[in-house]
Amino acid sequence: MYIYSISIISIFNMEFDRKNAIIGFLKERKDQKFTSYGIA
């Protein structure tokens, strides 16, 4: 039972990290667009 709960927690953490990575990537893209508009 203990091992089972650990595996669920690790899967949840993986999903959480992936979502954070996607959100961070989109924010970076948005910031780059704003800076390129500012330069132009």
C-alpha atoms as an extended CHARMM CRD file, in Angstrom:
* protein
*
        40  EXT
         1         1  MET       CA              0.0000000000        0.0000000000        0.0000000000  PROA      1               0.0000000000
         2         2  TYR       CA              2.8290000000        2.3880000000        0.9010000000  PROA      2               0.0000000000
         3         3  ILE       CA              4.6750000000        1.7140000000       -2.3710000000  PROA      3               0.0000000000
         4         4  TYR       CA              1.4100000000        2.2030000000       -4.2790000000  PROA      4               0.0000000000
         5         5  SER       CA              0.8600000000        5.6560000000       -2.7550000000  PROA      5               0.0000000000
         6         6  ILE       CA              4.4630000000        6.6410000000       -3.5610000000  PROA      6               0.0000000000
         7         7  SER       CA              3.9790000000        5.7100000000       -7.2280000000  PROA      7               0.0000000000
         8         8  ILE       CA              0.7900000000        7.8110000000       -7.4030000000  PROA      8               0.0000000000
         9         9  ILE       CA              2.6250000000       10.7730000000       -5.8460000000  PROA      9               0.0000000000
        10        10  SER       CA              5.5060000000       10.4370000000       -8.3230000000  PROA      10              0.0000000000
        11        11  ILE       CA              3.0670000000       10.2890000000      -11.2720000000  PROA      11              0.0000000000
        12        12  PHE       CA              1.3110000000       13.3890000000       -9.9300000000  PROA      12              0.0000000000
        13        13  ASN       CA              4.6580000000       15.1870000000       -9.5930000000  PROA      13              0.0000000000
        14        14  MET       CA              5.5990000000       14.2670000000      -13.1640000000  PROA      14              0.0000000000
        15        15  GLU       CA              2.3120000000       15.6870000000      -14.4670000000  PROA      15              0.0000000000
        16        16  PHE       CA              2.7920000000       18.8170000000      -12.3490000000  PROA      16              0.0000000000
        17        17  ASP       CA              6.3450000000       19.3300000000      -13.6430000000  PROA      17              0.0000000000
        18        18  ARG       CA              5.1880000000       18.8700000000      -17.2390000000  PROA      18              0.0000000000
        19        19  LYS       CA              2.4070000000       21.4380000000      -16.8250000000  PROA      19              0.0000000000
        20        20  ASN       CA              4.8640000000       23.8900000000      -15.2460000000  PROA      20              0.0000000000
        21        21  ALA       CA              7.2980000000       23.3420000000      -18.1150000000  PROA      21              0.0000000000
        22        22  ILE       CA              4.5660000000       24.0340000000      -20.6950000000  PROA      22              0.0000000000
        23        23  ILE       CA              3.3630000000       27.1390000000      -18.8240000000  PROA      23              0.0000000000
        24        24  GLY       CA              6.9450000000       28.4030000000      -18.4770000000  PROA      24              0.0000000000
        25        25  PHE       CA              7.5710000000       27.8000000000      -22.1790000000  PROA      25              0.0000000000
        26        26  LEU       CA              4.4270000000       29.7100000000      -23.1900000000  PROA      26              0.0000000000
        27        27  LYS       CA              5.3220000000       32.6080000000      -20.8780000000  PROA      27              0.0000000000
        28        28  GLU       CA              8.8090000000       32.7430000000      -22.4110000000  PROA      28              0.0000000000
        29        29  ARG       CA              7.3520000000       32.8180000000      -25.9260000000  PROA      29              0.0000000000
        30        30  LYS       CA              4.9810000000       35.6310000000      -24.8960000000  PROA      30              0.0000000000
        31        31  ASP       CA              7.8270000000       37.6550000000      -23.3630000000  PROA      31              0.0000000000
        32        32  GLN       CA              9.9140000000       37.1830000000      -26.5210000000  PROA      32              0.0000000000
        33        33  LYS       CA              7.0280000000       38.4440000000      -28.6690000000  PROA      33              0.0000000000
        34        34  PHE       CA              6.6760000000       41.5380000000      -26.4940000000  PROA      34              0.0000000000
        35        35  THR       CA             10.4040000000       42.2890000000      -26.6210000000  PROA      35              0.0000000000
        36        36  SER       CA             10.5180000000       41.8290000000      -30.4100000000  PROA      36              0.0000000000
        37        37  TYR       CA              7.5820000000       44.2410000000      -30.7710000000  PROA      37              0.0000000000
        38        38  GLY       CA              9.3840000000       46.6900000000      -28.4980000000  PROA      38              0.0000000000
        39        39  ILE       CA             12.5420000000       46.5190000000      -30.6260000000  PROA      39              0.0000000000
        40        40  ALA       CA             10.5440000000       46.9110000000      -33.8610000000  PROA      40              0.0000000000
